Amino acid sequence: MHYDRIDARILEIVQKNNRLTSDVIGEMAGLSPTACQRRLKRLRSEGIIQADVSVVSPKMVGRPIQVLALVTLERESADIIDRFKKAIKSSIDVVNGFYVTGDADFVLYITARSMEEYEEFTRRFFYENRDIKGFKSMVILDRVKVGFAVPVELPPGD
């Protein structure tokens, strides 16, 4: 995966607003719309751009309960880790899941319609899973910063 200074500029632009047209992005990056479209297509096909998404307010869609859960597995083995990753991916309540180092094995960002619904989720997702040693929940009071933008480093030599 290779990208240059112009690709880096395009990445900065689309991370701030992915609804801009190729005309506008191209103008901001110093490219024709066609050249911009080609670059965007390549950035997507190479996996540099993983997805084009909209950030939705959980509260505005009826899921005001937001929780970070720190999950510890019974033991770390490849099959247990893979099973839990699969469970994370298949749960609509788990918005984000991270396999991490430290005291916990996974950190999950979960949304729910109510605390009662979150409790039902914990019973179903955590307590019924024999691979889970324990979990700690932290209810989010305020989403201070939300986004997916990452700093784009210029490639070496550019």
Rosetta constraint file for C-alpha pairs under 8 A:
AtomPair CA 1 CA 46 HARMONIC 6.26 0.50
AtomPair CA 1 CA 48 HARMONIC 7.54 0.50
AtomPair CA 3 CA 7 HARMONIC 5.59 0.50
AtomPair CA 3 CA 8 HARMONIC 6.90 0.50
AtomPair CA 3 CA 155 HARMONIC 6.82 0.50
AtomPair CA 4 CA 8 HARMONIC 6.20 0.50
AtomPair CA 4 CA 154 HARMONIC 7.04 0.50
AtomPair CA 4 CA 155 HARMONIC 6.08 0.50
AtomPair CA 4 CA 158 HARMONIC 6.80 0.50
AtomPair CA 5 CA 9 HARMONIC 6.33 0.50
AtomPair CA 5 CA 154 HARMONIC 5.97 0.50
AtomPair CA 5 CA 155 HARMONIC 7.02 0.50
AtomPair CA 5 CA 158 HARMONIC 6.22 0.50
AtomPair CA 6 CA 10 HARMONIC 6.28 0.50
AtomPair CA 6 CA 29 HARMONIC 6.34 0.50
AtomPair CA 7 CA 11 HARMONIC 6.13 0.50
AtomPair CA 7 CA 39 HARMONIC 7.06 0.50
AtomPair CA 7 CA 43 HARMONIC 7.93 0.50
AtomPair CA 8 CA 12 HARMONIC 6.28 0.50
AtomPair CA 8 CA 152 HARMONIC 6.10 0.50
AtomPair CA 8 CA 153 HARMONIC 7.25 0.50
AtomPair CA 8 CA 154 HARMONIC 6.37 0.50
AtomPair CA 9 CA 13 HARMONIC 6.29 0.50
AtomPair CA 9 CA 29 HARMONIC 6.08 0.50
AtomPair CA 10 CA 14 HARMONIC 6.19 0.50
AtomPair CA 10 CA 25 HARMONIC 6.80 0.50
AtomPair CA 10 CA 26 HARMONIC 8.00 0.50
AtomPair CA 10 CA 29 HARMONIC 6.25 0.50
AtomPair CA 10 CA 40 HARMONIC 7.91 0.50
AtomPair CA 11 CA 15 HARMONIC 6.06 0.50
AtomPair CA 11 CA 49 HARMONIC 7.92 0.50
AtomPair CA 11 CA 152 HARMONIC 7.17 0.50
AtomPair CA 12 CA 16 HARMONIC 6.67 0.50
AtomPair CA 12 CA 151 HARMONIC 7.81 0.50
AtomPair CA 12 CA 152 HARMONIC 6.76 0.50
AtomPair CA 13 CA 17 HARMONIC 6.40 0.50
AtomPair CA 13 CA 18 HARMONIC 7.56 0.50
AtomPair CA 13 CA 25 HARMONIC 6.95 0.50
AtomPair CA 14 CA 18 HARMONIC 4.37 0.50
AtomPair CA 14 CA 19 HARMONIC 7.67 0.50
AtomPair CA 14 CA 20 HARMONIC 7.46 0.50
AtomPair CA 14 CA 25 HARMONIC 7.82 0.50
AtomPair CA 15 CA 148 HARMONIC 7.57 0.50
AtomPair CA 15 CA 149 HARMONIC 5.42 0.50
AtomPair CA 15 CA 150 HARMONIC 7.99 0.50
AtomPair CA 16 CA 149 HARMONIC 7.31 0.50
AtomPair CA 18 CA 52 HARMONIC 6.70 0.50
AtomPair CA 18 CA 53 HARMONIC 7.92 0.50
AtomPair CA 20 CA 24 HARMONIC 6.16 0.50
AtomPair CA 20 CA 25 HARMONIC 6.39 0.50
AtomPair CA 21 CA 25 HARMONIC 6.22 0.50
AtomPair CA 22 CA 26 HARMONIC 5.62 0.50
AtomPair CA 22 CA 33 HARMONIC 5.03 0.50
AtomPair CA 22 CA 34 HARMONIC 7.54 0.50
AtomPair CA 22 CA 36 HARMONIC 5.96 0.50
AtomPair CA 22 CA 37 HARMONIC 6.02 0.50
AtomPair CA 23 CA 27 HARMONIC 6.13 0.50
AtomPair CA 23 CA 32 HARMONIC 7.09 0.50
AtomPair CA 23 CA 33 HARMONIC 4.63 0.50
AtomPair CA 23 CA 36 HARMONIC 7.86 0.50
AtomPair CA 24 CA 28 HARMONIC 6.21 0.50
AtomPair CA 24 CA 33 HARMONIC 7.82 0.50
AtomPair CA 25 CA 29 HARMONIC 6.09 0.50
AtomPair CA 25 CA 33 HARMONIC 7.67 0.50
AtomPair CA 25 CA 36 HARMONIC 7.09 0.50
AtomPair CA 26 CA 30 HARMONIC 5.70 0.50
AtomPair CA 26 CA 31 HARMONIC 4.43 0.50
AtomPair CA 26 CA 32 HARMONIC 5.44 0.50
AtomPair CA 26 CA 33 HARMONIC 5.22 0.50
AtomPair CA 26 CA 35 HARMONIC 7.58 0.50
AtomPair CA 26 CA 36 HARMONIC 5.23 0.50
AtomPair CA 27 CA 31 HARMONIC 5.88 0.50
AtomPair CA 27 CA 32 HARMONIC 6.97 0.50
AtomPair CA 27 CA 33 HARMONIC 7.67 0.50
AtomPair CA 31 CA 35 HARMONIC 6.10 0.50
AtomPair CA 31 CA 36 HARMONIC 6.00 0.50
AtomPair CA 32 CA 36 HARMONIC 6.14 0.50
AtomPair CA 33 CA 37 HARMONIC 6.14 0.50
AtomPair CA 34 CA 38 HARMONIC 6.30 0.50
AtomPair CA 35 CA 39 HARMONIC 6.28 0.50
AtomPair CA 36 CA 40 HARMONIC 6.15 0.50
AtomPair CA 37 CA 41 HARMONIC 6.09 0.50
AtomPair CA 38 CA 42 HARMONIC 6.25 0.50
AtomPair CA 39 CA 43 HARMONIC 6.06 0.50
AtomPair CA 40 CA 44 HARMONIC 6.17 0.50
AtomPair CA 41 CA 45 HARMONIC 6.11 0.50
AtomPair CA 42 CA 46 HARMONIC 5.98 0.50
AtomPair CA 43 CA 47 HARMONIC 6.31 0.50
AtomPair CA 43 CA 48 HARMONIC 5.20 0.50
AtomPair CA 43 CA 49 HARMONIC 5.60 0.50
AtomPair CA 44 CA 48 HARMONIC 5.95 0.50
AtomPair CA 44 CA 49 HARMONIC 4.73 0.50
AtomPair CA 44 CA 50 HARMONIC 6.40 0.50
AtomPair CA 44 CA 51 HARMONIC 7.83 0.50
AtomPair CA 45 CA 49 HARMONIC 7.95 0.50
AtomPair CA 55 CA 146 HARMONIC 7.95 0.50
AtomPair CA 55 CA 147 HARMONIC 7.10 0.50
AtomPair CA 56 CA 60 HARMONIC 7.89 0.50
AtomPair CA 56 CA 61 HARMONIC 7.91 0.50
AtomPair CA 57 CA 61 HARMONIC 6.64 0.50
AtomPair CA 58 CA 62 HARMONIC 6.41 0.50
AtomPair CA 58 CA 63 HARMONIC 4.87 0.50
AtomPair CA 58 CA 64 HARMONIC 5.63 0.50
AtomPair CA 58 CA 65 HARMONIC 7.98 0.50
AtomPair CA 58 CA 66 HARMONIC 7.89 0.50
AtomPair CA 58 CA 111 HARMONIC 7.18 0.50
AtomPair CA 59 CA 63 HARMONIC 5.12 0.50
AtomPair CA 59 CA 64 HARMONIC 4.11 0.50
AtomPair CA 59 CA 65 HARMONIC 7.70 0.50
AtomPair CA 60 CA 64 HARMONIC 7.66 0.50
AtomPair CA 62 CA 113 HARMONIC 5.87 0.50
AtomPair CA 63 CA 111 HARMONIC 5.86 0.50
AtomPair CA 63 CA 112 HARMONIC 4.88 0.50
AtomPair CA 63 CA 113 HARMONIC 4.21 0.50
AtomPair CA 63 CA 114 HARMONIC 7.30 0.50
AtomPair CA 64 CA 111 HARMONIC 7.08 0.50
AtomPair CA 64 CA 112 HARMONIC 6.58 0.50
AtomPair CA 64 CA 113 HARMONIC 5.97 0.50
AtomPair CA 64 CA 114 HARMONIC 7.20 0.50
AtomPair CA 65 CA 111 HARMONIC 5.49 0.50
AtomPair CA 65 CA 112 HARMONIC 5.01 0.50
AtomPair CA 65 CA 113 HARMONIC 6.05 0.50
AtomPair CA 65 CA 114 HARMONIC 5.91 0.50
AtomPair CA 65 CA 115 HARMONIC 6.74 0.50
AtomPair CA 65 CA 118 HARMONIC 7.82 0.50
AtomPair CA 65 CA 139 HARMONIC 7.38 0.50
AtomPair CA 65 CA 140 HARMONIC 7.59 0.50
AtomPair CA 66 CA 109 HARMONIC 7.16 0.50
AtomPair CA 66 CA 110 HARMONIC 5.73 0.50
AtomPair CA 66 CA 111 HARMONIC 4.53 0.50
AtomPair CA 66 CA 112 HARMONIC 6.56 0.50
AtomPair CA 66 CA 139 HARMONIC 5.97 0.50
AtomPair CA 66 CA 140 HARMONIC 5.39 0.50
AtomPair CA 67 CA 108 HARMONIC 7.87 0.50
AtomPair CA 67 CA 109 HARMONIC 5.76 0.50
AtomPair CA 67 CA 110 HARMONIC 5.14 0.50
AtomPair CA 67 CA 111 HARMONIC 6.33 0.50
AtomPair CA 67 CA 137 HARMONIC 6.40 0.50
AtomPair CA 67 CA 138 HARMONIC 5.51 0.50
AtomPair CA 67 CA 139 HARMONIC 4.42 0.50
AtomPair CA 67 CA 140 HARMONIC 5.49 0.50
AtomPair CA 68 CA 107 HARMONIC 6.71 0.50
AtomPair CA 68 CA 108 HARMONIC 5.51 0.50
AtomPair CA 68 CA 109 HARMONIC 4.73 0.50
AtomPair CA 68 CA 110 HARMONIC 6.36 0.50
AtomPair CA 68 CA 137 HARMONIC 5.83 0.50
AtomPair CA 68 CA 138 HARMONIC 5.11 0.50
AtomPair CA 68 CA 139 HARMONIC 6.42 0.50
AtomPair CA 68 CA 140 HARMONIC 7.06 0.50
AtomPair CA 69 CA 106 HARMONIC 7.99 0.50
AtomPair CA 69 CA 107 HARMONIC 5.62 0.50
AtomPair CA 69 CA 108 HARMONIC 5.06 0.50
AtomPair CA 69 CA 109 HARMONIC 6.58 0.50
AtomPair CA 69 CA 110 HARMONIC 7.53 0.50
AtomPair CA 69 CA 135 HARMONIC 6.45 0.50
AtomPair CA 69 CA 136 HARMONIC 5.48 0.50
AtomPair CA 69 CA 137 HARMONIC 4.46 0.50
AtomPair CA 69 CA 138 HARMONIC 6.21 0.50
AtomPair CA 70 CA 104 HARMONIC 5.64 0.50
AtomPair CA 70 CA 105 HARMONIC 7.39 0.50
AtomPair CA 70 CA 106 HARMONIC 5.88 0.50
AtomPair CA 70 CA 107 HARMONIC 4.72 0.50
AtomPair CA 70 CA 108 HARMONIC 6.61 0.50
AtomPair CA 70 CA 135 HARMONIC 5.34 0.50
AtomPair CA 70 CA 136 HARMONIC 5.12 0.50
AtomPair CA 70 CA 137 HARMONIC 6.52 0.50
AtomPair CA 71 CA 104 HARMONIC 5.48 0.50
AtomPair CA 71 CA 105 HARMONIC 5.80 0.50
AtomPair CA 71 CA 106 HARMONIC 5.06 0.50
AtomPair CA 71 CA 107 HARMONIC 6.24 0.50
AtomPair CA 71 CA 108 HARMONIC 7.73 0.50
AtomPair CA 71 CA 132 HARMONIC 7.25 0.50
AtomPair CA 71 CA 133 HARMONIC 7.88 0.50
AtomPair CA 71 CA 134 HARMONIC 6.07 0.50
AtomPair CA 71 CA 135 HARMONIC 4.33 0.50
AtomPair CA 71 CA 136 HARMONIC 6.68 0.50
AtomPair CA 72 CA 103 HARMONIC 7.68 0.50
AtomPair CA 72 CA 104 HARMONIC 4.91 0.50
AtomPair CA 72 CA 105 HARMONIC 5.04 0.50
AtomPair CA 72 CA 106 HARMONIC 6.76 0.50
AtomPair CA 72 CA 132 HARMONIC 6.09 0.50
AtomPair CA 72 CA 133 HARMONIC 5.55 0.50
AtomPair CA 72 CA 134 HARMONIC 5.31 0.50
AtomPair CA 72 CA 135 HARMONIC 5.97 0.50
AtomPair CA 73 CA 80 HARMONIC 7.99 0.50
AtomPair CA 73 CA 105 HARMONIC 6.47 0.50
AtomPair CA 73 CA 131 HARMONIC 5.72 0.50
AtomPair CA 73 CA 132 HARMONIC 4.34 0.50
AtomPair CA 73 CA 133 HARMONIC 4.95 0.50
AtomPair CA 73 CA 134 HARMONIC 6.92 0.50
AtomPair CA 74 CA 130 HARMONIC 7.73 0.50
AtomPair CA 74 CA 131 HARMONIC 5.23 0.50
AtomPair CA 74 CA 132 HARMONIC 5.15 0.50
AtomPair CA 74 CA 133 HARMONIC 4.33 0.50
AtomPair CA 74 CA 134 HARMONIC 7.85 0.50
AtomPair CA 75 CA 80 HARMONIC 7.75 0.50
AtomPair CA 75 CA 131 HARMONIC 7.45 0.50
AtomPair CA 75 CA 133 HARMONIC 7.92 0.50
AtomPair CA 76 CA 80 HARMONIC 6.72 0.50
AtomPair CA 76 CA 81 HARMONIC 6.65 0.50
AtomPair CA 77 CA 81 HARMONIC 6.14 0.50
AtomPair CA 78 CA 82 HARMONIC 5.99 0.50
AtomPair CA 79 CA 83 HARMONIC 6.06 0.50
AtomPair CA 80 CA 84 HARMONIC 6.19 0.50
AtomPair CA 80 CA 131 HARMONIC 6.57 0.50
AtomPair CA 81 CA 85 HARMONIC 6.13 0.50
AtomPair CA 82 CA 86 HARMONIC 6.19 0.50
AtomPair CA 83 CA 87 HARMONIC 6.29 0.50
AtomPair CA 84 CA 88 HARMONIC 6.21 0.50
AtomPair CA 85 CA 89 HARMONIC 6.26 0.50
AtomPair CA 86 CA 90 HARMONIC 6.23 0.50
AtomPair CA 87 CA 91 HARMONIC 6.28 0.50
AtomPair CA 88 CA 94 HARMONIC 6.34 0.50
AtomPair CA 88 CA 97 HARMONIC 6.58 0.50
AtomPair CA 89 CA 94 HARMONIC 7.68 0.50
AtomPair CA 93 CA 110 HARMONIC 5.54 0.50
AtomPair CA 93 CA 111 HARMONIC 5.65 0.50
AtomPair CA 93 CA 112 HARMONIC 6.71 0.50
AtomPair CA 94 CA 108 HARMONIC 6.52 0.50
AtomPair CA 94 CA 109 HARMONIC 5.87 0.50
AtomPair CA 94 CA 110 HARMONIC 4.49 0.50
AtomPair CA 94 CA 111 HARMONIC 6.77 0.50
AtomPair CA 95 CA 108 HARMONIC 7.55 0.50
AtomPair CA 95 CA 109 HARMONIC 5.57 0.50
AtomPair CA 95 CA 110 HARMONIC 5.59 0.50
AtomPair CA 95 CA 111 HARMONIC 7.03 0.50
AtomPair CA 96 CA 108 HARMONIC 5.73 0.50
AtomPair CA 96 CA 109 HARMONIC 5.04 0.50
AtomPair CA 96 CA 110 HARMONIC 7.23 0.50
AtomPair CA 97 CA 106 HARMONIC 6.91 0.50
AtomPair CA 97 CA 107 HARMONIC 5.86 0.50
AtomPair CA 97 CA 108 HARMONIC 4.47 0.50
AtomPair CA 97 CA 109 HARMONIC 6.39 0.50
AtomPair CA 98 CA 106 HARMONIC 5.40 0.50
AtomPair CA 98 CA 107 HARMONIC 5.17 0.50
AtomPair CA 98 CA 108 HARMONIC 6.36 0.50
AtomPair CA 99 CA 105 HARMONIC 5.89 0.50
AtomPair CA 99 CA 106 HARMONIC 4.51 0.50
AtomPair CA 99 CA 107 HARMONIC 6.68 0.50
AtomPair CA 100 CA 104 HARMONIC 6.99 0.50
AtomPair CA 100 CA 105 HARMONIC 5.36 0.50
AtomPair CA 100 CA 106 HARMONIC 5.44 0.50
AtomPair CA 100 CA 107 HARMONIC 6.99 0.50
AtomPair CA 101 CA 105 HARMONIC 6.26 0.50
AtomPair CA 111 CA 118 HARMONIC 7.78 0.50
AtomPair CA 112 CA 117 HARMONIC 6.09 0.50
AtomPair CA 112 CA 118 HARMONIC 5.65 0.50
AtomPair CA 113 CA 117 HARMONIC 6.28 0.50
AtomPair CA 113 CA 118 HARMONIC 7.67 0.50
AtomPair CA 114 CA 118 HARMONIC 6.32 0.50
AtomPair CA 115 CA 119 HARMONIC 6.11 0.50
AtomPair CA 116 CA 120 HARMONIC 6.33 0.50
AtomPair CA 117 CA 121 HARMONIC 6.21 0.50
AtomPair CA 118 CA 122 HARMONIC 6.23 0.50
AtomPair CA 119 CA 123 HARMONIC 6.33 0.50
AtomPair CA 120 CA 124 HARMONIC 6.22 0.50
AtomPair CA 121 CA 125 HARMONIC 5.65 0.50
AtomPair CA 121 CA 126 HARMONIC 7.71 0.50
AtomPair CA 122 CA 126 HARMONIC 5.08 0.50
AtomPair CA 122 CA 127 HARMONIC 6.45 0.50
AtomPair CA 123 CA 127 HARMONIC 4.85 0.50
AtomPair CA 123 CA 128 HARMONIC 6.33 0.50
AtomPair CA 124 CA 128 HARMONIC 5.55 0.50
AtomPair CA 124 CA 129 HARMONIC 7.82 0.50
AtomPair CA 125 CA 129 HARMONIC 6.46 0.50
AtomPair CA 126 CA 132 HARMONIC 6.49 0.50
AtomPair CA 126 CA 134 HARMONIC 7.79 0.50
AtomPair CA 126 CA 135 HARMONIC 7.63 0.50
AtomPair CA 127 CA 132 HARMONIC 7.56 0.50
AtomPair CA 154 CA 158 HARMONIC 6.59 0.50
